[in-house]
Amino acid sequence: MAITIADVEHVALLSRLELSVGEKERYAQELSDIFGHVEELNKVDVTGVPPTAHPLPLKNVFREDVIQPSLPNAEALANAPAKEGPLFKVPQIV
Amino acid sequence: MHLPTAHELSEQLNRGETTSVKLTQQYLEKIERTEPRLHSFITVLGHEALAAAEASDRRRAYELPKSPFDGVPVAVKDNMITKGTKTTCASRILDNFVPPYNGTVVQKLQDAGMIVIGKANLDEFAMGSSTENSAFGRSNNPWNTDLVPGGSSGGSATCVAGGQVPWSLGSDTGGSIRQPAALCGIVGMKPTYGRVSRYGLVAFASSLDQIGPMTLDVEDTAHLLKMISGYDTKDSTSANLPVPDYAEEMRKGSLRGKKVARPKEFFTGEGMDAGVARVVDAAVEKLASLGAEIVDVSMPHLKYSISCYYLVATAECSSNLARYDGAQYGYRTEGAKNIVEMFSKSRAEGFGAEVKRRIMMGTHALSAGYYDAYYSKALKIRTLLKQDYDAALKQADLIVAPTSPIPAFPAGAKADPMSMYLCDIFTLSLNLAGYCGISLPAGFTANEGLPVGVQLFAGAFEEVKLLQASYEFEKALGVVGSRLPAVVG
């Protein structure tokens, strides 16, 4: 299935990736090639086959809800690109 | 002359023949000499490593060593979180990230007294098969520096093969330990999913990622696996199972009478380099000569493993990498006017081409209207693949496979993404099944003299069985320590 520039723009928007015109053209071609290859899966009959999302047969894993020390504020902020007081600082949201 | 293994260094330390400071200095000198040609590392920890070595020597002199490997240097792939030491994942988006905590495996290495000497290069976020996707330049194969070392754990392979460090840790999502191990002529193991905690391993595809040893011989793999394995409350997918003494158990097995499945889909010869095929076929004959019974089997869904893998892995990657948004850590673009622009520009400027490609593939496969056709379908194929493994392992104790269809290749030779993905044909399916596997040095191509690997697979948590077979197989193959690469520290 061919992936168009419009498809790439839609996916880039969902992925929060700003792409140049050149990148859009390149990814449309490359994703078309890759998803073209993936079409081979349509040859397999999967009627009644359950999905495997995870290799281990794990169900819910529980633990005691014990309070553990968390990262001190200063350490949590140490890698912040911008901060103000005890908070991360970002551009306007609304 | 051969490169000293970690278990040999451990014996020297235990007998008092050397000190950790001496060893660490020697390896730092080797790194300094060879790093311009190999480029194994993103970060080398000079004075930190020496300080840790001094502390180790003091323990050995005045207290008790923390483990037999107290004072032995080790390298870890730069997607494992190290407290106070930059952890980049070979990405611009994390090039200034200094973690405030240790990943579980790193903590376990330090608890054993080991000296973390460097953070090894990789393909950005472990996405690639050559290290060409590293934002900081590729690593070079010690056997021929014009060639790539494989990937994504390429730096973890070159530093061991090139004698810059006795052993290292890599991570394997679709072959990222085993393929570079094969291309660099060392041992690389992917443990069963859940054997080793993933806490502090920067996530690429959470249902496939697993950390494992990259070493000069099977014995070192057994020692390092024991050190990093075990249940971790911080990773709810880690297995709550006892950790055997792998190095001791390893010696108790024999291949005589064992059944080894040879899936015909792995031995069609299609796309396979003739020189590699000859070495792999000879290795299979060697298994038979050790008394193993080679059982021909069919695993009919193996041919779909690339399609299945690239849907599952990219779907998980698109979700995991959503966290890099420039808000709390990592790279942030300058002067964005609103939050969406900050996200989109930071990610566009911070991620490399392959990472963007995979995020978009995964997002597409998960998006409305395509989920059933792609992601959901891939999960069902994954079930069929796992059933193929279960059927083969019901008929046999182990599975044998080539590691890579080709030996080390020149940089730029696989510029088309699909051709790079095809390199992983023999490794991907094991991660989808979740079972354990190892790549062993099997020999060298006749023409170029490049290393070739061969894989053995075993079932869930059957690492003992896998190592027993590998230990005997390795001795019979006689490759380990037989030749030194062109660049060696």
Interface residues (C-beta under 8 A of the other chain):
Chain A: I3 D7 V8 H10 V11 A12 L14 S15 R16 L17 E18 L19 E23 Y27 E30 L31 D33 I34 F35 H37 V38 E40 L41 N42 V44 V46 V49 P50 P51 T52 A53 H54 P55 L56 L58 V61 R63 L71 E75 A76 A78 N79 A80 P81 A82 F88 V90 P91 Q92 I93
Chain B: N96 F97 V98 P100 Y101 Y193 G194 S207 L208 T233 S236 T237 A239 H301 Y304 I306 S307 C308 Y310 L311 S318 A322 D325 G326 A327 Q328 Y329 G330 Y331 R332 A336 K337 N338 I339 V340 E341 M342 F343 S344 K345 R347 A348 F351 K356 R357 I359 M360 M361 T363 H364 S367 Y374 S376 K377 A378 L379 K380 I381 R382 T383 L384 K386 D416 P417 M418 Y421 L432 A433 G434 Y435 A460
